[in-house]
Amino acid sequence: MKAHVYVTLKKTVLDPQGQTIQNALKKMQYKAVNDVRQGKYFVLDLDNSLDAAAAKAEVESIAKDVLTNPVIEEFSYKLEEGA
C-alpha cells in the first residue's frame, strides 16, 4: 500500500514562491491561473500487512508529527491499495 501525502501552506500564510510562479505564468500568457500554492509531496510505501484503518492512522500520525509544521502547514493524503 502507498500513501501519497500533500503538504501545503495554510491559506492564511503568505506563499511568496507560489506568487512568483503565478506571476511567471501570467507573463507566459497563462491567463487562466488565478492562484498558485506550492508545497511538498511525499510517497510512503507502507507495509502490506496494514489494514485501511491502521494505514490511515499511521499516515495521519506521520503527517502531523513529522512532515508538517502545524502552525503554518496543512496536509491531505490518498491511500493506494495494492501498490
Long-range contacts (C-beta under 8 A, 24 or more apart in sequence): 1-46, 1-47, 1-48, 1-50, 1-55, 1-79, 1-80, 1-81, 1-82, 1-83, 2-43, 2-44, 2-45, 2-46, 2-79, 2-80, 2-83, 3-42, 3-43, 3-44, 3-46, 3-55, 3-59, 3-77, 3-78, 3-79, 3-80, 4-41, 4-42, 4-43, 4-77, 4-78, 4-79, 4-80, 5-41, 5-42, 5-43, 5-44, 5-59, 5-62, 5-63, 5-67, 5-75, 5-76, 5-77, 6-39, 6-40, 6-41, 6-75, 6-76, 6-77, 7-39, 7-40, 7-41, 7-42, 7-63, 7-67, 7-68, 7-73, 7-74, 7-75, 8-37, 8-38, 8-39, 8-40, 8-73, 8-74, 8-75, 9-37, 9-38, 9-39, 9-72, 9-73, 9-74, 10-72, 10-73, 10-74, 11-37, 13-72, 13-73, 39-73, 40-67, 42-67, 45-83, 52-79, 52-81, 55-79
